[in-house]
Amino acid sequence: MDEEILDNLEPQKEPKEETTTIKRNILGLSVLVVASIVIAFYYLGQNANRNLVGAPPVRDFVENRPTIPDNLSEQFREGRALFLEQCAACHNIGMEADMTGPALRGVTQRRDQEWLLNYIRNSMQMVEDKDSTAVALFEQWDESIMVAFPNLSDEDIRSILVFIENR
């Protein structure tokens, strides 16, 4: 009976050369992917404290980030939320690079708070009133009009300024 079964079985065919080539290519590609991942992790491990892309290492950022005084932390959070809602479309949240509007780092040292409250609320009114600084900024920014924010209270604007100061 065993011989009968063996006689009825077809002889196994040799795999086609094309199939074998595809399997070899897939295996070779898999080895390359794994090797690339291993090399990437090795490189990242060796360079964890180095500046890889022009930014400080994460460890330095976390250890050296500014501490927000407890009495300002709520105002800082409110200012951040307002900045993201009202200002971030034109001003860089990093405060150091210009976008549609100027970088804001140090603005609270360059201008007094009353001027900032008025300017943020309605910069074009200040230009029309011939405020020399407002006119100069308007001209410097190719007569780009800053959106007026009559809906922001003085406290809202102060919160935004706290966020800018401590960002």
C-alpha positions as CSV (number, residue, x, y, z in Angstrom):
1,M,0.0,0.0,0.0
2,D,2.8,2.4,0.8
3,E,4.3,1.7,-2.6
4,E,1.0,2.5,-4.2
5,I,0.9,5.9,-2.5
6,L,4.5,6.6,-3.5
7,D,3.7,5.7,-7.1
8,N,0.8,8.1,-7.3
9,L,2.8,11.0,-5.9
10,E,4.1,13.4,-8.5
11,P,7.8,14.1,-8.3
12,Q,8.6,17.5,-6.8
13,K,9.4,20.2,-9.3
14,E,12.5,22.3,-8.9
15,P,11.6,25.9,-7.9
16,K,11.6,28.3,-10.7
17,E,14.8,30.4,-10.8
18,E,12.6,33.6,-10.8
19,T,11.0,32.7,-7.4
20,T,14.4,31.9,-6.0
21,T,15.8,35.3,-7.1
22,I,12.8,37.1,-5.6
23,K,13.4,35.3,-2.2
24,R,17.0,36.2,-2.3
25,N,16.2,39.9,-3.0
26,I,13.7,40.0,-0.1
27,L,16.2,38.4,2.2
28,G,18.9,40.8,1.2
29,L,16.6,43.8,1.6
30,S,15.6,42.6,5.1
31,V,19.2,42.3,6.1
32,L,19.8,45.9,4.9
33,V,16.9,47.3,6.8
34,V,17.9,45.5,10.1
35,A,21.5,46.7,9.6
36,S,20.3,50.3,9.0
37,I,18.2,50.2,12.2
38,V,21.1,48.8,14.3
39,I,23.5,51.5,12.9
40,A,21.0,54.3,13.6
41,F,20.5,53.2,17.2
42,Y,24.2,52.9,17.6
43,Y,24.8,56.4,16.2
44,L,22.1,57.9,18.3
45,G,23.5,56.3,21.4
46,Q,27.0,57.5,20.7
47,N,25.8,61.1,20.0
48,A,23.2,61.5,22.7
49,N,24.9,64.6,24.1
50,R,25.8,66.1,20.7
51,N,23.9,68.7,18.7
52,L,22.6,66.6,15.8
53,V,20.3,69.1,14.0
54,G,21.3,72.5,15.1
55,A,19.3,72.4,18.3
56,P,20.6,71.9,21.8
57,P,20.4,68.3,23.1
58,V,17.1,67.5,24.8
59,R,19.0,66.9,28.1
60,D,20.3,70.5,28.0
61,F,16.9,71.9,27.2
62,V,15.2,70.0,30.1
63,E,18.0,70.8,32.6
64,N,18.3,74.5,31.6
65,R,14.7,75.5,30.8
66,P,13.6,78.7,32.6
67,T,11.7,78.2,35.8
68,I,8.4,80.1,35.9
69,P,7.8,81.6,39.3
70,D,4.8,80.1,41.0
71,N,2.9,83.4,41.1
72,L,3.2,83.6,37.3
73,S,2.6,80.0,36.3
74,E,-1.2,80.4,35.9
75,Q,-0.8,83.6,34.0
76,F,2.0,82.0,31.9
77,R,-0.4,79.1,30.9
78,E,-3.2,81.6,30.1
79,G,-0.8,83.7,28.1
80,R,0.5,80.6,26.2
81,A,-3.1,79.6,25.3
82,L,-3.9,83.1,24.1
83,F,-0.6,83.4,22.2
84,L,-1.4,80.1,20.4
85,E,-5.0,81.3,19.6
86,Q,-4.3,84.9,18.7
87,C,-0.6,85.4,17.8
88,A,1.0,82.2,16.6
89,A,-0.3,82.6,13.1
90,C,2.1,85.5,12.6
91,H,4.7,85.3,15.4
92,N,7.1,82.4,15.9
93,I,6.4,80.7,19.2
94,G,10.2,80.3,19.6
95,M,10.3,84.1,19.8
96,E,13.6,84.3,18.0
97,A,12.8,84.0,14.3
98,D,10.7,86.4,12.2
99,M,7.7,85.1,10.5
100,T,4.9,87.2,9.1
101,G,5.5,89.4,12.1
102,P,8.7,90.1,14.0
103,A,10.3,87.8,16.6
104,L,9.1,88.9,20.0
105,R,12.0,87.9,22.3
106,G,12.9,90.9,24.5
107,V,9.9,93.0,23.4
108,T,9.0,93.7,27.0
109,Q,12.5,95.2,27.6
110,R,12.3,97.3,24.4
111,R,8.9,98.8,25.0
112,D,6.9,99.8,28.1
113,Q,3.8,97.8,29.0
114,E,1.4,100.7,28.3
115,W,2.7,101.0,24.8
116,L,2.5,97.3,24.2
117,L,-1.1,97.2,25.5
118,N,-2.1,99.9,23.0
119,Y,-0.1,98.5,20.1
120,I,-1.4,94.9,20.5
121,R,-4.9,96.1,20.9
122,N,-4.8,98.3,17.8
123,S,-1.5,99.0,16.1
124,M,-3.0,100.8,13.1
125,Q,-4.6,103.4,15.4
126,M,-1.1,104.1,16.8
127,V,0.2,104.4,13.2
128,E,-2.7,106.8,12.4
129,D,-1.9,108.8,15.6
130,K,1.7,109.0,14.3
131,D,3.4,107.2,17.1
132,S,7.0,107.2,15.9
133,T,7.7,103.6,17.0
134,A,4.5,102.2,15.5
135,V,5.1,104.1,12.3
136,A,8.7,102.8,12.1
137,L,7.5,99.2,12.7
138,F,4.8,99.5,10.1
139,E,7.3,100.8,7.5
140,Q,10.0,98.2,8.5
141,W,7.4,95.4,7.9
142,D,6.5,96.6,4.4
143,E,3.3,98.3,5.7
144,S,2.0,94.9,6.8
145,I,-1.1,95.5,9.0
146,M,-1.2,93.7,12.3
147,V,-4.6,92.4,13.2
148,A,-6.4,94.5,15.9
149,F,-7.4,92.7,19.1
150,P,-10.1,94.9,20.7
151,N,-11.5,91.7,22.3
152,L,-8.4,91.2,24.4
153,S,-8.5,92.7,27.9
154,D,-5.5,94.3,29.5
155,E,-5.1,91.2,31.7
156,D,-5.2,89.0,28.6
157,I,-2.4,91.0,26.9
158,R,-0.4,91.0,30.2
159,S,-0.7,87.2,30.2
160,I,0.6,87.0,26.7
161,L,3.5,89.3,27.6
162,V,4.3,87.0,30.6
163,F,4.4,84.1,28.3
164,I,6.6,86.0,25.8
165,E,9.0,87.1,28.6
166,N,9.4,83.7,30.1
167,R,9.3,81.6,26.9
